[in-house]
Amino acid sequence: MRQTVCKPGEYASIFDMDDNTYGLEETGVIYPMIIYDTGGGSPMKRYNSTVTGYRFIKHWMPDYSEWEANPNGVQTAHMFRYGELLLIYAEARAELGEITDEDLDITVNALRERAGFDFVKYPNAKLTLSNIPADPRLDAIYAEKLDYSVPPIIREIRRERRVETMMEGMRYEDLMRWKAGKLFTVPVRGMKMTQEKIDLYSKNRNDETYKDYPFKVTVPIGEVGNQVIVDDKGFIIPWPTSTTVIKGVRPWGDKRYYYPIPLNEMLLNPQLVQNPGWKDINR
C-alpha cells in the first residue's frame, strides 16, 4: 500500500502547476481534492482530484523531468512485465492442482521479496502450502458472490495478483477468466473521513486558490458540490450521483461474460446466433 497510494506531502502533491515550484518546503502539502467532477478546467479540479480520497503513485518517480516526460509522450512504459508472467505461472499451477512450495518461491514469494518483505524478520509473510493466511472477509465475499468454491491457495494467489497488478487495467479480464463478475457488486468505498481528516482537508492549502475552501461531509447522499458524501460509518461513497453506480454498488449481469455479436456480422452470416442476454441488441 505504501508503494501504491500517495501520502499527502509526497510526489504530485508537492508540485505547483502554476509556478512550477517543486518540493515540500517550496510548495507545502497539497491534499488531493475529493470531488466528483475530476475533469480539467478550474484550478480546483486539476490538483490531484480523486473520488475516493486515495491518490495513486504506482510507477511514478518523484522527479520533475519524469513528470514532464509523461504528458510529452517520451516516458518509457512497460508492455508486458515479468511480474505478470510469474503470477500467470502461479495461477496456472494452482488451477491444475500441481503447485508446490518451490513454485511459490519463484513466483509469489519472489514478488514479495522484490517489494521489500523480510522473510527472516517476518516469516509469516512467506507463502507456503502449509502457511496460507486466513482471510475470512474475502472468503465470505467469495461464498456470497460466486457459485463455486475457491481453495485457500487459489484465493491467496488471486489476492496477490490483485495487489501486484493494481491500476494496471487487468482486473476486468481477471474477473471474466475466473467467472467472478458478481464481485463487481461488492460496494466500493473510499477512505474513512475521521474528524482529523476533515480538519486537515478543510484547511487544505493556504493560498488564494484554496483559502477557505468549503469542505463538508454529508450523510446520507445530499447535494454534491464541495461536499464529500460518506456512508453511515464515515467511508466515502464514490460517484454518488451516478445513474449506474448506486451507493457505490456497480451493476452486473451474467450476459457480460460475453460481448454481443455485432449486428453487421449477424447480417453477413444468418447462421450466427446472438450471445445470451443480448438478443435485443439492434445496433
ABEGO torsion letter per residue (X at the ends): XAAABBBBGBEAAABBAAAGBBEAAAAEBBBBBBBABABBEBAAAABGBBAAGBBBABGBBBBAAAAAAAAAGABBBBABBAAAAAAAAAAAAAAAGABBAAAAAABAAAAAAAAGBBAAABAAABBBAABBBBBAAAAAAAAAABABBBBAAAAAAAAAAAAAABGAGAAAAAAAAAGAAAAAABBBBBBBBBAAAAAAAAAEBBBAAABGBBBBBBOBBBBBBABBBBBAAGBBBBGAABAABBGGBBBBBAAAABBBBBAAAAAABAABBBBBGAAABAX
